[in-house]
Amino acid sequence: MNQDQQPKARNILPDCIIPAVALAFTIYYLTTITEVPWTSQASAVFVSCLLLLAILAYVVRSVWRMRRGQEVLRLRGSFEQLLGPMPTSARRIALLVLVVAYVAVIDELGFTLTTFCFVFASILLLSSRAHWKKALAVALCCALTGYIVFVYFFHTRFPTGPIENWLKGLL
């Protein structure tokens, strides 16, 4: 490359999705903790401050790089850049559908069963279907670990379903 030529500025608009969603989540999180004990509020404020600091650092770095001409915020081409080529974009959209389905059915199926199904389907989607036995083992470990840690030990009020009711009867 010639010294007179500047490298093309990278479009960071797709990269701004995660900080924007994190900011929205932080605001939502802070507005919903008014009814919990003060210790929970204190830890929520601490975690939120860390998240806000990370977002601020990203914004400062991005503004600095935009001023130097290394990065730009441009809508044109952002959608294609975000989704990528067809096989990748199809997987990303399918993963988004799985996340929405997880949220939609967790109240009916319960935390453990929904988590198992989500992790299993996500692994199969993102890797080879030939490794379904490994995906089954990982999904089972994640769901059981989640149940043991959050439901059994910490008594977190996650949605209950048939698995939680069955395990409650056994334990």
C-alpha positions in Angstrom: 0.0 0.0 0.0 1.2 3.5 -0.9 1.9 5.9 2.0 -0.5 8.4 0.4 -3.4 6.0 0.5 -5.4 5.9 3.8 -6.9 2.6 4.8 -10.7 2.5 4.3 -12.7 3.6 7.4 -14.5 0.7 9.0 -18.3 1.1 9.5 -19.1 0.5 13.2 -22.9 1.0 13.1 -23.5 -2.8 13.4 -21.1 -2.9 16.3 -23.2 -0.3 18.2 -26.1 -2.7 18.6 -24.7 -4.5 21.7 -23.8 -1.3 23.6 -27.2 0.2 22.7 -29.0 -3.0 24.0 -26.8 -3.0 27.0 -27.7 0.6 27.8 -31.4 -0.2 27.4 -31.0 -3.3 29.6 -29.2 -1.3 32.3 -31.9 1.4 32.4 -34.6 -1.3 32.6 -32.6 -3.1 35.3 -32.2 0.0 37.4 -35.8 1.0 37.2 -37.1 -2.5 38.2 -35.0 -3.0 41.4 -37.0 -0.7 43.6 -38.9 -3.5 45.3 -35.9 -5.7 46.2 -33.8 -5.6 49.4 -31.1 -3.0 49.6 -28.3 -5.5 49.2 -29.7 -6.6 45.9 -30.1 -2.9 44.9 -26.5 -2.2 45.9 -25.1 -5.1 43.8 -27.4 -4.1 40.9 -26.1 -0.5 41.0 -22.5 -1.7 41.1 -23.0 -4.1 38.1 -24.8 -1.3 36.2 -22.0 1.2 36.9 -19.5 -1.3 35.5 -21.6 -1.8 32.4 -22.1 1.9 31.9 -18.3 2.4 32.3 -17.7 -0.2 29.6 -20.2 1.5 27.3 -18.6 4.9 27.9 -15.2 3.5 27.1 -16.5 2.1 23.9 -18.1 5.4 22.9 -15.0 7.4 23.7 -12.8 5.0 21.8 -15.2 5.0 18.8 -15.4 8.8 18.8 -11.6 9.1 18.9 -11.3 6.6 16.0 -14.0 8.4 14.0 -12.1 11.7 14.4 -9.0 10.1 13.1 -10.9 8.7 10.1 -10.5 5.0 11.1 -14.2 4.4 11.7 -17.5 5.8 10.5 -21.2 5.4 11.3 -22.9 4.7 8.0 -26.3 3.1 7.5 -25.6 2.1 3.9 -24.3 -1.5 3.8 -24.8 -2.0 7.6 -27.5 -4.6 7.2 -25.4 -6.7 4.9 -22.4 -6.3 7.1 -24.4 -7.3 10.2 -25.9 -10.4 8.7 -23.0 -11.5 6.6 -23.2 -14.0 3.7 -26.3 -16.1 3.2 -25.3 -19.2 5.3 -24.2 -17.0 8.1 -27.2 -14.7 8.0 -29.6 -17.7 8.0 -28.0 -19.0 11.2 -28.0 -15.7 12.9 -31.7 -15.2 12.1 -32.5 -18.7 13.3 -30.6 -18.1 16.5 -32.6 -14.9 17.0 -35.8 -17.0 16.5 -34.6 -19.5 19.1 -34.0 -16.7 21.6 -37.5 -15.3 21.0 -39.0 -18.8 21.3 -37.1 -19.3 24.6 -38.6 -16.1 26.0 -42.1 -17.0 24.6 -42.3 -20.5 26.1 -40.3 -20.3 29.4 -43.5 -19.6 31.4 -45.2 -22.8 30.1 -42.2 -25.2 30.0 -40.2 -23.9 32.9 -36.6 -22.8 33.2 -34.9 -26.2 33.1 -36.7 -27.7 30.1 -36.7 -24.5 28.1 -32.9 -24.0 28.8 -32.2 -27.6 27.8 -34.1 -27.2 24.5 -32.5 -23.8 23.8 -29.0 -24.9 24.4 -29.4 -28.2 22.5 -31.0 -26.5 19.5 -28.4 -23.7 19.5 -25.5 -26.1 19.5 -27.0 -28.1 16.7 -27.7 -24.9 14.7 -24.2 -23.5 15.2 -22.2 -26.7 14.8 -22.5 -30.0 12.9 -25.6 -32.1 13.4 -23.2 -35.1 13.5 -22.3 -34.0 17.1 -25.8 -34.3 18.4 -24.6 -36.6 21.3 -22.2 -33.9 22.5 -24.9 -31.3 22.1 -27.2 -33.4 24.2 -24.7 -33.9 26.9 -23.8 -30.1 27.1 -27.5 -29.1 27.1 -28.2 -31.6 29.8 -25.3 -30.4 31.9 -26.3 -26.7 31.4 -29.9 -27.3 32.3 -29.1 -29.4 35.4 -26.4 -27.0 36.6 -28.8 -24.1 36.2 -31.4 -25.9 38.2 -29.1 -27.0 40.9 -27.4 -23.6 41.3 -30.3 -21.2 40.8 -33.4 -23.1 41.7 -32.2 -25.6 44.4 -29.5 -23.6 46.2 -30.4 -20.0 45.6 -34.2 -20.5 45.4 -34.4 -18.1 42.5 -38.0 -17.6 41.3 -37.6 -18.9 37.8 -40.7 -20.1 35.9 -41.6 -23.6 37.0 -42.6 -26.4 34.6 -42.9 -30.2 34.6 -39.2 -30.8 35.3 -39.1 -28.4 38.3 -42.3 -29.9 39.7 -41.0 -33.5 39.2 -37.6 -32.6 40.9 -39.4 -30.8 43.7 -41.3 -34.0 44.5 -38.1 -36.1 44.4 -36.0 -33.7 46.5 
